[in-house]
Amino acid sequence: MARAVPAVERAFDVLELFLDIEELSAPEITAKLGLPRTTVHELVGTLSERGYLMPAGRGSNKFRLGVRGFQLGSAYAERLDLAREGQLVAEEIAERCQETVHVGVREGAEVLYVAKVDSSHPVRMVSAVGRRLPAHCTAVGKALLAALPRAEVDELYGNRKLKAMTEHSIATRKELRAELDRVLETGVAREYCESNEAVACVAAPVRDRTGDVVAAISIAVPILRWNEETEAALRDLIAEGALTLSERLGHVVSAGR
């Protein structure tokens, strides 16, 4: 790795202060970073000249983020591709666990799979990108449904009986609501033989730069390799993977989370 450039690092240190504080003066920046006053004035002057900082108001001695940062952020957001980023993260997770990894989005009451990496094991789940499944029967779907207001979930399913794919599938809205509450409590969704009699899954929600849940990522394992120890390890791994994909989509996790 190339050697870090101290002057560039200090410039980024200045800019990153504004992630948590809307307006700062040069003396405040000096105090927070512990840099020489002259250095801070040079950094603020350069960043202002390039459009990354701007005066907070006429006559104010404080600064705020300038339009250039917004332009860069917008360009980054426009170039994001959920399927592409999801595929990259899925590959990383699959390499670590050697199991099948999916990324899916919700379309109504169904899940659409947009990325997939196969397990390296000879016995593995058979699926395909572009496949649709009932959301309530899958871990990915449960992770996505849990993010919705309960009234919206009720509206999606109406009063009809839920379609069952196996004898283990959730069959009623009452069962579904209880399951979605568990997902919200733990942050990870679980599926055991609900869309496929021979497969268990864990999944976690993926957020975009606005904080909205836009996808979910899952690990699918044949039940012959499934046990409590495996599930616990995969729950941690999929939560980590979901966070990584969220960050790649521009989501910023606050220090309190």
N, C-alpha and C positions, 0 to 999 in steps of 0.2 A: 504494500500500500504506500502511495506517495506521502511525503511528509506534509502535515497540516501547515497551512499558512497562518501565523498568529494574527495578522491584521484582518484577514477574512473571518477568522473565528470570532474576533472581537466585534466585527460588524454584525455578524449573525446573533451574537449575544445581545447586542442593542436591540435588534429587530424583535427577537423572541421575548423581550420584556413586554412588548405591546400585545402579546397573546393574552395576557391576563389583566393588563392595565390599559385603559383607553388613551390616556394622555399623560405625558411625562415631560418634565423640564430637563435640561442638560445637567443641572446640579443633582436632580433626583436620579438620573441615570448613573452619574458619577458615584453617588452613594451606594446604589444597588450593586454595581459591578466592581467597585473598588478600583477603578481605573484612574489614571491621571486626568485632571480636568482638561488639559490641552488635548489629550488623545480623544476624549469624548467629544469635544467641540469639533475636532477634525472629522470624526466618524459621523456625527450628526449632520455636519455641513455637506459631506460627500453623499450621504444617504438622501438628504433633502434635494440636492442638486440632481440626483438620478431618479427622483420621484418615489422613493421608498418611504420617506417621511415627509410630512408637511406641517406647517404651523397649525395649531389647534384653533386659532381664530385671530382676527385682527387685534394687534396689541398684546397678544398672549405670548408668554415666554415658554409655552409648552408645545409639544409636538404630538402628532398622531400618525398612524399608518397612512402612507400615500397611495395613490391610485395604481402605482406600478406593481405593488404587491397583489392588488386585486386582479390586475391583468394577468399576472403569472398564475395565480390561483385559478382563474377562469379557464385559461389555456390548458392547465393540468386537468381540470374537471372535464373539459370537452374531449380530451383524448383518452379518458378512462373507458375501458371496455370490460364490463363485468365478466363476460365469458372468458376473455383472455386472462384477466387477472385471477379469476377463479381457477382456471386451468393450471396456472403457475403455482398457486398455493396448494391446490389438490395434489399436484406432483410432489411437492415438498412433504405433505402429510403422508401420502402413500409410501414414499421412500422410507419414512420413519416407522410405519406400522405394518407395511406389506399387505394392507387390505384395500378394498375398493373404496374410493372416495368420490362423492358426488357434490355438485353445486346445483341448487335448484331455486326457481322463483315461483311465486304463486300467480296463477291466472284463475280468478274466481275461486271455486272450491277444488281446484286441481293444482298439482305441482308439475312444473315443466323443468326437466333436467337440461342444464345449459353447458355443463362441463363434467367430465368423468375421467378417472384414472383407474385402470383395472388392478386388481390384486396380483401379486406375483405368484400366489399359490395355485396349484392345479385345480383345487376345489375352490370356487369363487362364485360370487353373485354375477348373473348374466343380466345386463341392462344396456341401455343405449342413450346417448345424448338425443334430445328431442322427444323422449318418451314422456307420457303424461300418466299420473296416478292420482287417485283421490287423496286430497291433502290430509284428511283425518286418519288415513291408514299408514302414513309415513312419518318418520322422525323429522325429515325436512319440512313436511307440511305442518306438523304440530309446532315446530319452532316459528314458522311464519304466521300461523293462525294465532299463536299466543300473543303476538304483537298487536293484534287488532282489538278495538273496543269490543266488549262482549255483545253489544247490540248489533254490531256489524257481523259477527260470527253467526248470531241467531238469524239474521237476515239472509246470510249465505245459504243456510241449511233449511230455513223455513220450519215447518212442522213435520216434514217427511222423515221416515226412518233412514238412517245413514246406510249407505251401501257398504256391505261387508265383502272384503276380498278373501278373508280366511275366517276360521272360527274364532280367532283371537282379535279380530278387528273391532274397534269401538263402534257400537251400534246405536247409541242414543246421544242426544244433545247433552243430557245430564252428565253422562260419562265423559263426553268431550270437554265440557266446561271444567270438570274436576281435573282432567289430564292437562289442560292448558294452564290451570292454576299451578300445577306442579312444575310445569316448564318455566313459568315466570319465577317461581320460588328458587329453583335450582340453576336456571340459566341454560340448561341443556335438555333437549327432548330425547325421548327413548321410544324405541319400537321393538317389539319382540314378536316375530312371526305374524305381523298384522297385514303386510302386503305380500309376503312370501312365507310359506310355512317353514322354510329352511334358513331364514335370514333374520338377524337382529341388527339394529342400527342405533347410533347416537348422532345427534345433530345439534348445531348451535346457530343462532341468528347472526346475520351479517348486516352491518349498518353502513350507510353512505355518509358523505360529508355533512348532511343536515341532521344526522342522528336517526333517520328513519330506517327501519328494517326493510331491506330490499332483496334479500336472498337468505339462504341457509346452506350450510355445508355439513356433510354427514360422512360417517365411516360405516360401511356395511360389512358384516362378518357372518359367515355360515355358522349355524348354531353348534356345529361340532367343535368349533374353536372358541365358543362363547362361554364365559363364566364370570363370576363376580369380580375377580381380580382383573380380568381383561376389560370388563366394562368400566371399572374405575379408572384404569389407565387411559382408555380411549376417551372417556369423558373429559379428562384433563387435556388430552391432545386436541380434541375437536374444539374445545373452548379456546385454546391457544391459537388454533388455525383460523377460527372465526374472527378473532381479534386481529390477526395478521392481515386477513383479507379486508376487514373493515378499514384498517389503517391505510391499505393500498388504495382504497376507494375514497380516501380523504377524511375518514372519521377520526376525530381527536378525542382520546379518552381523557377525562378530567382526572386530576390527582386523587380525588375522593372515591373514584370507582375502582 
